[in-house]
Amino acid sequence: MKKLTNVLFLQIFILCLANVSLSQTIDSWKKLNNKVVCHTQQGQLVLTPLTEVAIRVAFAPSLENSNEPSWILTEKIATPQFNVVQRNDTLIVSCKAITAKVHLTSGIIRFYNKDGKLILSEAA
């Protein structure tokens, strides 16, 4: 199950990251009940915790109130507990076993495991 979850996470990230343009300056952000919405000049970057080990990344002109069906999930699941904090120029979205860090000036997203080891990163 753990391998499947890791593969699912990487697939989610790769599919969603293909839509994220590099050099997205984050103008503002807000935490909602089930996601974090980052506003840029070009649109919205949305980070949605799916499980304790997976965070979905999506970017589009407008996603904040989107109720589009998921390509990955076929039934509604409970949002895992997650925390959001801004430290200097980095927005940190943390679940139990994964952390996404978004650089607010460049928009670059990096993922870390629960031990703080870098798992995946966009090219700078």
Backbone bond lengths (Angstrom), bond angles and torsions (degrees), N, CA, C in turn:
res aa  C-N    CA-C-N  psi(-1)  N-CA   C-N-CA  omega(-1)  CA-C   N-CA-C  phi
1 M - - - 1.455 - - 1.530 110.84 -
2 K 1.344 116.26 -38.58 1.453 120.21 -178.91 1.527 110.48 -63.03
3 K 1.356 116.92 -42.42 1.460 120.40 178.12 1.518 110.84 -61.80
4 L 1.329 116.24 -42.57 1.458 121.03 179.37 1.519 110.62 -61.87
5 T 1.316 116.67 -41.75 1.459 120.72 179.47 1.523 110.49 -63.81
6 N 1.334 117.33 -43.64 1.461 120.50 179.16 1.523 111.34 -63.94
7 V 1.321 117.30 -42.08 1.462 121.26 178.00 1.518 109.93 -63.73
8 L 1.328 116.87 -43.01 1.459 121.65 178.03 1.520 110.39 -59.50
9 F 1.315 117.31 -45.15 1.465 121.74 178.98 1.518 110.76 -58.88
10 L 1.325 117.16 -48.52 1.461 119.86 -178.93 1.521 111.49 -63.52
11 Q 1.321 117.82 -38.49 1.455 120.59 177.96 1.522 110.57 -64.99
12 I 1.305 116.26 -43.65 1.470 120.12 178.52 1.518 109.55 -59.78
13 F 1.318 116.10 -47.66 1.450 120.39 -177.28 1.525 111.56 -62.62
14 I 1.312 117.16 -46.84 1.461 120.74 -177.65 1.521 110.98 -64.52
15 L 1.325 118.00 -43.87 1.458 120.78 179.26 1.522 111.76 -62.56
16 C 1.305 116.07 -44.49 1.465 119.60 -176.94 1.517 112.15 -76.14
17 L 1.321 116.34 -35.42 1.448 120.33 -177.50 1.516 111.36 -66.77
18 A 1.313 117.12 -26.90 1.458 120.59 178.20 1.522 111.08 -60.00
19 N 1.328 117.35 -24.30 1.460 121.38 -179.71 1.524 113.25 -93.44
20 V 1.315 117.50 -5.50 1.456 120.67 -176.98 1.522 109.34 -93.88
21 S 1.291 115.86 121.89 1.455 120.45 179.41 1.519 109.63 -83.12
22 L 1.334 115.95 140.79 1.454 119.97 175.89 1.526 108.96 -68.61
23 S 1.300 116.66 161.11 1.460 124.15 178.47 1.517 112.41 65.16
24 Q 1.308 117.01 44.75 1.453 122.89 175.53 1.520 108.73 -97.37
25 T 1.317 118.40 103.62 1.448 121.57 176.63 1.525 108.81 -75.67
26 I 1.322 116.07 127.09 1.465 121.46 179.27 1.526 108.16 -83.19
27 D 1.337 116.47 116.56 1.463 121.30 -179.90 1.524 111.65 -81.22
28 S 1.343 116.50 -39.68 1.463 121.96 178.98 1.517 108.17 -158.97
29 W 1.330 115.85 165.56 1.465 120.37 178.36 1.516 108.98 -149.61
30 K 1.339 114.85 158.98 1.461 119.09 173.84 1.523 109.61 -150.98
31 K 1.322 114.34 146.97 1.454 121.21 177.16 1.520 108.61 -93.29
32 L 1.326 115.43 129.04 1.459 121.72 173.66 1.528 107.54 -107.50
33 N 1.314 117.84 -178.21 1.467 121.00 -178.31 1.520 113.30 -59.38
34 N 1.331 117.06 -37.43 1.459 119.72 -172.86 1.521 114.86 -124.29
35 K 1.348 117.81 6.71 1.462 120.03 -177.94 1.520 111.11 -165.09
36 V 1.320 114.64 172.48 1.460 121.95 175.10 1.522 106.59 -121.09
37 V 1.329 117.00 128.17 1.455 122.26 -178.65 1.524 108.57 -110.42
38 C 1.339 115.59 123.52 1.462 122.43 178.07 1.525 108.01 -110.58
39 H 1.310 116.60 126.52 1.466 121.46 -178.03 1.529 109.76 -96.99
40 T 1.339 115.99 132.21 1.462 122.83 176.35 1.526 107.74 -125.92
41 Q 1.320 117.02 173.40 1.460 120.75 176.23 1.529 111.22 -64.21
42 Q 1.340 117.32 -31.02 1.457 121.80 -175.68 1.527 114.05 -91.25
43 G 1.316 117.97 -15.55 1.458 120.24 -178.46 1.514 112.25 160.14
44 Q 1.331 115.53 -148.42 1.460 121.00 -177.11 1.520 110.93 -123.78
45 L 1.311 114.65 133.72 1.458 122.95 172.35 1.523 105.65 -101.72
46 V 1.331 117.13 122.20 1.459 121.09 -176.53 1.518 109.22 -119.14
47 L 1.328 116.39 126.96 1.456 122.67 175.37 1.523 107.21 -109.84
48 T 1.334 115.77 119.58 1.459 121.16 -176.41 1.523 109.68 -120.25
49 P 1.337 118.43 109.65 1.465 119.72 174.71 1.524 109.88 -63.61
50 L 1.345 116.76 123.44 1.465 121.38 -179.83 1.516 111.41 -98.35
51 T 1.333 116.34 -42.45 1.460 123.20 178.02 1.517 106.73 -142.53
52 E 1.313 116.53 -176.26 1.464 119.94 178.64 1.529 112.34 -68.48
53 V 1.342 117.01 -13.84 1.465 120.95 -178.33 1.526 113.51 -124.60
54 A 1.325 118.46 11.84 1.468 120.08 -178.01 1.523 111.21 -142.54
55 I 1.330 114.85 131.35 1.456 122.19 175.98 1.526 107.35 -125.64
56 R 1.317 116.72 120.80 1.466 121.22 178.60 1.520 108.92 -80.09
57 V 1.332 116.12 138.94 1.457 122.74 176.40 1.519 107.61 -117.96
58 A 1.331 116.90 129.78 1.462 121.14 177.60 1.519 108.79 -140.46
59 F 1.329 115.91 147.96 1.462 121.06 176.99 1.518 109.04 -138.47
60 A 1.326 116.06 133.49 1.462 121.75 177.84 1.528 108.21 -163.74
61 P 1.326 116.59 168.71 1.464 118.88 178.15 1.519 113.45 -56.16
62 S 1.347 118.31 -33.72 1.456 121.11 178.32 1.522 109.59 -155.00
63 L 1.329 116.35 113.75 1.459 121.53 -179.67 1.515 113.44 -126.47
64 E 1.310 118.37 -12.05 1.457 122.26 -170.31 1.521 113.20 -53.13
65 N 1.309 117.75 -46.22 1.463 120.68 -177.37 1.527 112.03 -106.68
66 S 1.305 115.76 20.28 1.454 120.37 -177.10 1.531 111.29 -70.03
67 N 1.316 115.99 135.61 1.461 122.06 175.43 1.520 110.28 -118.29
68 E 1.338 115.49 26.25 1.455 119.68 -179.93 1.516 109.70 -62.82
69 P 1.336 117.21 144.57 1.466 119.56 179.52 1.528 111.52 -66.70
70 S 1.304 114.79 151.57 1.456 121.23 179.35 1.519 110.46 -82.21
71 W 1.316 116.89 143.48 1.461 121.58 174.74 1.522 110.25 -79.64
72 I 1.320 116.31 -20.39 1.455 120.78 -173.24 1.521 112.00 -101.25
73 L 1.311 116.90 -42.60 1.463 121.16 -176.09 1.521 110.53 -97.78
74 T 1.305 116.10 132.62 1.456 119.67 179.77 1.518 112.46 -102.21
75 E 1.328 117.08 -14.01 1.457 120.22 176.32 1.520 109.17 -137.04
76 K 1.305 115.71 156.13 1.465 121.01 -177.70 1.531 109.63 -69.36
77 I 1.313 116.00 134.00 1.464 121.10 177.27 1.524 108.58 -121.41
78 A 1.304 115.19 157.12 1.469 120.42 179.10 1.526 109.56 -71.95
79 T 1.308 116.06 139.11 1.457 121.25 176.60 1.521 108.70 -71.18
80 P 1.331 117.34 128.80 1.466 118.51 178.34 1.529 110.62 -70.42
81 Q 1.301 116.02 160.71 1.461 120.36 175.75 1.521 107.75 -64.85
82 F 1.340 116.56 134.37 1.461 120.26 177.56 1.520 109.82 -146.87
83 N 1.330 114.46 155.26 1.461 121.59 -179.29 1.518 109.22 -121.07
84 V 1.321 115.80 150.07 1.455 121.63 177.61 1.521 107.75 -132.71
85 V 1.323 115.15 132.44 1.456 120.33 177.98 1.530 108.21 -146.43
86 Q 1.332 115.87 146.84 1.460 120.16 174.52 1.519 107.82 -107.25
87 R 1.320 115.50 126.01 1.466 121.92 175.58 1.518 107.59 -121.82
88 N 1.314 115.22 110.55 1.462 121.86 -176.82 1.524 109.74 53.97
89 D 1.336 118.84 -116.70 1.459 121.98 -176.71 1.529 112.58 -102.03
90 T 1.346 116.87 25.58 1.460 121.22 -178.92 1.527 110.66 -129.54
91 L 1.333 115.49 131.73 1.455 122.46 173.66 1.524 106.89 -98.39
92 I 1.328 117.54 126.95 1.456 122.37 -175.09 1.526 109.36 -116.34
93 V 1.339 115.47 119.76 1.464 122.83 177.32 1.522 106.37 -112.02
94 S 1.341 117.01 115.89 1.464 121.61 -173.66 1.515 112.43 -120.70
95 C 1.331 115.36 132.38 1.463 123.70 168.92 1.526 106.29 -110.58
96 K 1.321 116.83 -175.75 1.467 121.04 -176.78 1.528 112.41 -58.27
97 A 1.337 117.95 -42.83 1.463 120.24 -172.07 1.526 114.21 -122.06
98 I 1.339 118.36 5.65 1.465 120.37 179.75 1.517 109.51 -149.25
99 T 1.333 115.02 148.42 1.457 121.97 178.23 1.513 108.98 -132.88
100 A 1.321 116.56 133.35 1.461 122.05 173.48 1.522 107.43 -108.70
101 K 1.326 115.65 131.56 1.462 120.84 177.18 1.522 108.39 -118.42
102 V 1.335 115.43 123.84 1.460 121.91 -179.15 1.522 107.93 -110.29
103 H 1.340 116.35 120.99 1.462 120.63 176.50 1.523 107.03 -75.86
104 L 1.318 117.97 120.95 1.458 122.21 -171.87 1.526 113.74 -70.18
105 T 1.326 118.14 -22.81 1.459 120.72 179.30 1.515 112.17 -87.43
106 S 1.324 116.99 -41.62 1.470 120.72 -176.60 1.527 113.05 -98.07
107 G 1.327 117.65 -22.29 1.457 121.21 -175.81 1.513 113.83 79.64
108 I 1.318 117.20 3.02 1.468 121.35 -179.55 1.527 109.50 -66.66
109 I 1.333 115.03 134.57 1.464 121.49 -178.63 1.519 109.31 -111.50
110 R 1.341 115.37 133.79 1.461 121.83 176.53 1.521 108.38 -127.60
111 F 1.329 115.74 142.14 1.462 121.32 178.64 1.518 110.08 -114.00
112 Y 1.342 115.81 138.03 1.462 122.92 -178.90 1.520 109.44 -127.32
113 N 1.341 116.41 149.08 1.469 119.58 175.71 1.517 108.95 -81.94
114 K 1.344 116.92 -177.83 1.470 120.65 -175.48 1.524 112.71 -66.33
115 D 1.357 117.31 -18.78 1.459 120.93 177.43 1.531 112.64 -90.66
116 G 1.327 117.12 2.67 1.455 121.17 179.26 1.515 113.84 85.32
117 K 1.325 117.34 8.15 1.464 120.56 179.40 1.524 109.48 -82.42
118 L 1.345 116.03 133.07 1.461 121.68 179.17 1.523 109.87 -63.19
119 I 1.343 116.68 127.07 1.459 122.72 179.43 1.526 109.87 -99.29
120 L 1.361 115.19 -46.44 1.459 120.87 -172.36 1.513 108.85 -154.92
121 S 1.346 115.95 142.47 1.446 120.17 -179.11 1.516 110.72 -148.59
122 E 1.325 115.54 147.53 1.447 119.87 170.94 1.531 107.49 -75.13
123 A 1.319 116.24 155.42 1.463 120.47 174.42 1.520 109.04 -69.76
124 A 1.293 116.28 140.87 1.474 120.50 -179.42 1.505 110.97 -76.45
